[in-house]
């Protein structure tokens, strides 16, 4: 069992909730889920998600998307105890997250190649609206991919188009900090 890595950040957001109360954000790895209550920090913090909007990979979802080990960004009503969420963004951990130009696409076999790695696409793969599906992916297109190992192959969990402005930002960052520098997910990884 790998040790729990907890990153918790509370910050007052610039905007208020619809009820006028200040909002706060919590970034944490999920310890467990009990109905509509999400536990983080090995159960020390409970988040009531009963009325929360839940978003997974940019799409509306349900509490079922929140699983043990998921990383969440919760917008909370700062004045409520226990913590009441108005929005939960879910990021499931993937074995690998990568971004780069598509080297090849084999729609007949349901694969694409990025950084020399062949990645399978299946019925469970989510595509962002700009990618639409494997049939629309073209060599040279910039994609970000979250993938998991399944046997001896990688299977894409989510595929997204990297906007061109991220490429420009990465090139400016690289020029300032060197070719071995790395930006966050969604930009090119060198």
Secondary structure, 3 states (H helix, E strand, C coil): CCCCCCCCCEEEEEEECCCCCEEEEEEEEEEEEECCEEEECCCCEEEECCCCEEEECCEEECHHHCCCCCEEEEEEECCCCCEEEEEEEEECCCCEEEEEEEEEEECCCCEEEECCEEEECCCCCEECCCCCCHHHCCCCCEEEEEEEEECCEEEEEEEEECCHHHHHHHHHHHHHHCCCCCCCCCCCCC
